[in-house]
Amino acid sequence: MIDSHVHLNRPEFAADRAAVMQSARESGVTGFLNVGYDPATCEESVALAEQHADVWATVGIHPHDAELLADPEGALTAAGRDILIRLEELAAHPRVLAIGEIGLDFYRDLSPRPAQRAALAAQLDLAARVDLPVVFHIRDAWPQTLAFLDEHGLPRRRGVLHAFSGTADHVGWARDRGFLVGIGGPVTYKNSTLPEQVAAADLDMLLLETDAPWLPPVPYRGRRNESGYLVHTRDKVASILDISPEAVDAATTANFRRLFGGPTTA
């Protein structure tokens, strides 16, 4: 298994990060994609990837922090342009596999929506310049984000719709345009509709992820999530699709390599 979306640099792991990673490896996790979401975590993700042969990084500015790049009216700022320059420098690092997580979040609206759209557009342009796929964060903004992508232009290397929470129509949109969907702990929740979307998706569209330290699967709800808990998500996906866990491992690992360029040590 590859944990395609994790935040091992978070302070929640400061005291026992090495033990958490080793436990995950013992559970069958062979790779970690550590995802940046602001300037500090992008630097931390790259540093972590330099220290471990089975860790890779992404760099990007989360929609919550879109005002780091653009003003409330949606114009890029001078400080934002400087951040984009640094992201482009980091994106050239061989351990960086994607731009992200970026997107639109209309649930919390921590940055004004014009700033979110401007930050997304600027980082899509960055992904085009550095020729990397994109890790998308979308919350309560599915129609708006997908329409934005269709209007702005799809990333050449496509990407993954992280923490997928869309509808069957959004699965169809992803299938038609060559995007993958990230499946995490919520697929195990009692009232989740995510199993229906997993059933509607093709196996070659799926990635496994934890988003640790957040979104732990059953039976760990209410606790810190860890990459080692990915087995519960994997087993639930296998049950939904009526295939073996090993088949899910093989397919999602192949999907990861196809999207992100095929790191051979994972």
Phi, psi and omega per residue, in radians:
M1 nan 2.570 2.985
I2 -2.077 2.227 3.028
D3 -1.430 1.808 -2.990
S4 -1.464 0.024 3.101
H5 -2.793 1.868 -3.097
V6 -2.609 2.763 -3.128
H7 -2.217 1.200 -3.082
L8 -1.194 -0.321 3.128
N9 -1.351 -0.143 -3.078
R10 -1.101 2.650 3.133
P11 -1.078 -0.384 3.094
E12 -1.044 -0.368 -3.128
F13 -1.865 0.094 -3.026
A14 -1.039 -0.638 -3.032
A15 -1.421 -0.422 -3.005
D16 -2.518 0.530 -3.067
R17 -0.981 -0.798 -3.107
A18 -1.074 -0.713 3.133
A19 -1.179 -0.688 3.117
V20 -1.098 -0.755 -3.138
M21 -1.171 -0.717 3.130
Q22 -1.150 -0.698 3.088
S23 -1.073 -0.691 3.105
A24 -1.119 -0.768 3.114
R25 -1.040 -0.716 3.141
E26 -1.175 -0.410 3.107
S27 -1.481 -0.116 3.103
G28 1.995 0.066 3.105
V29 -1.394 2.135 -3.078
T30 -1.873 -0.055 3.123
G31 -2.853 2.655 -3.129
F32 -2.283 2.253 2.991
L33 -1.813 1.837 -3.077
N34 -1.547 2.150 -2.898
V35 -1.807 2.188 3.042
G36 -1.504 2.703 -3.130
Y37 -2.551 -0.034 2.999
D38 -2.698 3.022 -3.053
P39 -0.966 -0.744 -3.093
A40 -1.171 -0.792 -3.088
T41 -1.244 -0.440 3.044
C42 -1.156 -0.788 3.100
E43 -1.082 -0.758 -3.124
E44 -1.125 -0.683 -3.124
S45 -1.127 -0.741 3.119
V46 -1.140 -0.738 3.127
A47 -1.073 -0.721 3.127
L48 -1.125 -0.713 3.133
A49 -1.140 -0.538 3.094
E50 -1.204 -0.415 -3.044
Q51 -1.583 -0.288 -3.037
H52 -2.345 2.269 -3.096
A53 -1.190 -0.337 -3.108
D54 -1.848 0.294 3.101
V55 -2.059 2.374 3.003
W56 -2.175 2.973 -3.020
A57 -2.278 2.774 2.894
T58 -2.194 2.786 3.102
V59 -2.348 2.355 3.131
G60 3.108 2.990 3.137
I61 -1.988 2.083 -3.126
H62 -1.097 2.619 3.088
P63 -1.025 -0.477 3.064
H64 -1.012 -0.550 -3.063
D65 -1.884 0.412 -3.076
A66 -1.034 -0.476 3.139
E67 -1.198 -0.177 2.980
L68 -1.181 -0.402 -3.083
L69 -1.856 -0.581 -2.992
A70 -2.404 2.704 3.105
D71 -1.431 3.011 -3.071
P72 -1.041 -0.356 3.109
E73 -1.545 -0.126 3.071
G74 1.716 0.308 3.073
A75 -1.701 2.319 3.075
L76 -1.075 2.424 3.132
T77 -1.696 2.918 3.086
A78 -1.088 -0.746 3.106
A79 -1.106 -0.662 3.109
G80 -1.104 -0.700 3.115
R81 -1.120 -0.641 3.088
D82 -1.121 -0.706 3.104
I83 -1.105 -0.733 3.136
L84 -1.111 -0.633 3.073
I85 -1.090 -0.755 3.135
R86 -1.163 -0.704 3.092
L87 -1.049 -0.672 3.140
E88 -1.173 -0.642 3.066
E89 -1.108 -0.802 3.133
L90 -1.130 -0.627 -3.104
A91 -1.109 -0.355 3.107
A92 -1.372 -0.168 -3.133
H93 -1.186 2.382 -3.086
P94 -1.111 -0.305 3.130
R95 -1.577 -0.033 3.123
V96 -1.647 2.145 -3.026
L97 -1.897 -0.204 -3.059
A98 -2.825 2.857 2.941
I99 -1.682 2.211 3.138
G100 2.715 2.907 0.193
E101 -1.645 2.338 -3.091
I102 -2.301 2.822 3.117
G103 2.701 -2.592 3.127
L104 -2.253 2.357 3.082
D105 -2.282 1.740 -3.132
F106 -1.704 0.167 3.067
Y107 -1.413 -0.907 -3.136
R108 -1.643 -0.490 3.139
D109 0.881 0.806 -3.124
L110 -1.278 -0.338 2.952
S111 -2.137 2.583 3.117
P112 -0.988 2.544 -3.069
R113 -1.072 -0.671 3.054
P114 -1.047 -0.645 3.092
A115 -1.174 -0.688 3.103
Q116 -1.057 -0.774 -3.125
R117 -1.150 -0.701 3.131
A118 -1.152 -0.715 3.121
A119 -1.135 -0.693 3.109
L120 -1.114 -0.810 -3.124
A121 -1.076 -0.758 -3.112
A122 -1.115 -0.642 -3.114
Q123 -1.412 -0.455 2.963
L124 -1.136 -0.699 3.077
D125 -1.128 -0.660 3.076
L126 -1.084 -0.792 3.123
A127 -1.028 -0.643 3.108
A128 -1.164 -0.728 -3.116
R129 -1.142 -0.706 -3.070
V130 -1.644 -0.051 3.079
D131 0.989 0.968 3.079
L132 -2.162 2.666 3.014
P133 -1.242 3.053 -3.011
V134 -2.195 2.425 2.999
V135 -1.777 2.012 -3.048
F136 -1.727 2.339 2.950
H137 -1.832 2.097 -3.132
I138 -2.327 2.133 3.083
R139 -2.455 2.158 -3.095
D140 0.911 0.571 -3.135
A141 -2.597 0.563 -3.078
W142 -1.108 -0.946 -3.138
P143 -1.053 -0.697 -3.094
Q144 -1.169 -0.724 -3.110
T145 -1.192 -0.783 -3.094
L146 -1.182 -0.650 3.061
A147 -1.143 -0.692 3.103
F148 -1.041 -0.773 -3.126
L149 -1.140 -0.723 3.111
D150 -1.101 -0.623 -3.108
E151 -1.372 -0.737 -3.079
H152 -1.307 -0.588 -3.039
G153 2.025 2.340 -3.076
L154 -1.319 2.527 3.043
P155 -1.006 2.352 -3.104
R156 -1.018 -0.698 -3.139
R157 -1.539 0.107 3.140
R158 0.997 -2.509 -3.068
G159 2.943 -2.858 -3.103
V160 -2.188 2.430 3.027
L161 -1.580 1.665 -3.032
H162 -1.177 2.585 3.099
A163 0.844 0.938 -3.000
F164 -0.976 2.247 3.110
S165 -2.437 0.400 -3.110
G166 -1.493 -2.958 -3.107
T167 -1.769 3.124 3.066
A168 -1.061 -0.607 3.088
D169 -1.102 -0.646 3.128
H170 -1.263 -0.568 2.984
V171 -1.043 -0.774 3.126
G172 -1.090 -0.716 3.089
W173 -1.025 -0.811 -3.132
A174 -1.094 -0.757 3.141
R175 -1.070 -0.805 -3.065
D176 -1.142 -0.461 -3.035
R177 -1.907 0.028 3.031
G178 1.460 0.453 3.092
F179 -1.676 2.709 3.020
L180 -1.741 2.858 3.113
V181 -2.157 2.377 -3.121
G182 -1.618 2.192 -3.089
I183 -1.976 2.146 -3.111
G184 -2.194 -2.771 -3.034
G185 -0.917 -0.623 -3.114
P186 -1.008 -0.334 3.109
V187 -1.113 -0.327 -3.132
T188 -1.613 -0.083 -3.046
Y189 -1.348 2.543 -2.986
K190 -0.993 -0.790 -3.045
N191 -1.778 0.247 -3.121
S192 -1.239 2.477 2.996
T193 -1.599 -0.031 -3.089
L194 -1.041 -0.628 3.076
P195 -0.974 -0.597 3.114
E196 -1.145 -0.653 -3.134
Q197 -1.291 -0.602 3.051
V198 -1.094 -0.741 3.128
A199 -1.127 -0.555 -3.124
A200 -1.398 -0.357 -3.101
A201 -1.453 2.840 3.003
D202 -1.516 2.586 -3.137
L203 -1.009 -0.576 -3.117
D204 -1.392 0.153 3.039
M205 -1.776 -0.126 -2.898
L206 -1.734 2.439 2.911
L207 -2.153 2.559 3.020
L208 -1.625 2.469 3.132
E209 -2.650 2.809 3.046
T210 -1.952 -0.604 -2.938
D211 1.055 0.387 3.131
A212 -0.987 2.396 0.324
P213 -1.555 0.162 -3.079
W214 -1.767 2.974 3.008
L215 0.955 0.925 3.126
P216 -1.191 2.554 3.094
P217 -1.346 2.858 2.888
V218 -1.093 2.307 0.276
P219 -1.782 0.478 -3.032
Y220 -1.914 0.236 -3.140
R221 -0.991 2.409 -3.097
G222 1.584 -0.084 3.137
R223 -2.023 2.962 3.027
R224 -1.114 2.304 3.068
N225 -1.381 2.670 3.108
E226 -2.442 2.712 3.114
S227 -1.047 -0.537 3.134
G228 -1.115 -0.348 3.132
Y229 -1.404 -0.017 -3.135
L230 -1.029 -0.439 -3.134
V231 -1.045 -0.559 -3.125
H232 -1.235 -0.679 3.044
T233 -1.151 -0.800 3.114
R234 -1.004 -0.791 -3.111
D235 -1.156 -0.634 3.105
K236 -1.163 -0.745 3.084
V237 -1.054 -0.748 3.113
A238 -1.053 -0.726 3.132
S239 -1.132 -0.754 -3.141
I240 -1.070 -0.746 -3.063
L241 -1.553 -0.075 -3.140
D242 0.982 0.845 3.056
I243 -2.305 3.032 -3.102
S244 -1.364 2.670 3.019
P245 -0.984 -0.621 3.134
E246 -1.112 -0.614 3.110
A247 -1.184 -0.652 3.072
V248 -1.140 -0.780 3.089
D249 -0.946 -0.896 -3.048
A250 -1.105 -0.780 -3.078
A251 -1.201 -0.812 -3.077
T252 -1.222 -0.557 3.054
T253 -1.175 -0.731 3.088
A254 -1.113 -0.683 3.121
N255 -1.109 -0.735 3.109
F256 -1.029 -0.848 -3.106
R257 -1.113 -0.671 -3.141
R258 -1.145 -0.730 -3.104
L259 -1.297 -0.805 -2.958
F260 -1.708 0.077 3.003
G261 1.810 0.066 2.948
G262 1.361 0.923 3.011
P263 -1.018 2.224 -2.947
T264 -1.469 -0.217 -3.113
T265 -1.571 -0.064 -3.131
A266 -1.615 nan nan
